[in-house]
């Protein structure tokens, strides 16, 4: 298990915190910021770092290769690692627990559908919100299916929102985003 503290460096990134519910069977997720010396115009300053467990490199490499093929607001983005001559999406680093691999993805800070449903245990989504979320997820699935990929892990905890569910949104549903393509299948 990889445990990193705030301020530790992973490649061009600095750890901000471990993400809530960011620990799975294959990887650990951290919020990280791009260190100043690696900043370039258009580069994201905040990312979600996915760090594979030592024996899970192949799944991380496969996930990065799949995510690179998608360009849809309903699918999490993967970023090339800054400071490299070629476009590289997965890199190796040695941690105190040994060597492992990591990739940088879009940081999506609005929480998950599972979080929302847990907080509102005694309330239901409105029909309008449920339909909007279902349409957004269906659109993302249509996009990935058209590229020959099947996501085998669609569930509320893997549906994130770009913005939080704030009352200031006047009832608008935030953009739903599919994440976690670790066990997705490439059918091409």
Steps between C-alpha positions, in 0.01 A plus 500: 500500500635841402446770762617849405495812714414855400794660322663177380606506136392261230672590174401858413221503761469574870247312711217707648299220663376147463157510341205378708402154381811514284629158586413196292631155431731617224598859583493793739382847396646828618424861425823662384617831361746557219825642634582851378805405294284269284219745429429586140207685342195276491644237735266407786629619836291254701471130415393168642804272517423133468783295648488129424571235754839348424369198308234690301705693242330338197152615597620860544673501162188351336276755671716790379498364143120475506441844651724663238249391233207688653400862459167543674391721792352191668829305509789587732807638320849359529795738461846450355763542769677838475874537471546223243607520138245244380139465608516264796193417706632248752827533691690297756614625838654333801310554823591386852300183432687437175454591134160576352338687213271801483290703257340846520130544437257787513415596856122502538400661827121478511480162673347178373144388447554252785606784733196704405261209551660417836466861625139516385404153624143596577450707186480389142637663191231689319382335181659785307839451670490122458418533131773764447761277667384194305518692171850630578626153593332348193666759277842418651438127458395554139827687440721228646303219333544672162875469564474128575525522880271355764517636856429207731487710817217752461364565848410805713849527654652517148272781385653830609371856464696795366336742744350444841128472557450853618166669552647790305477290184126569493413135464742431214666159510880515485683323214527127572838348411589133469828403663692184586570311181732256677297195401360636173534278195630604159293310244702615198 
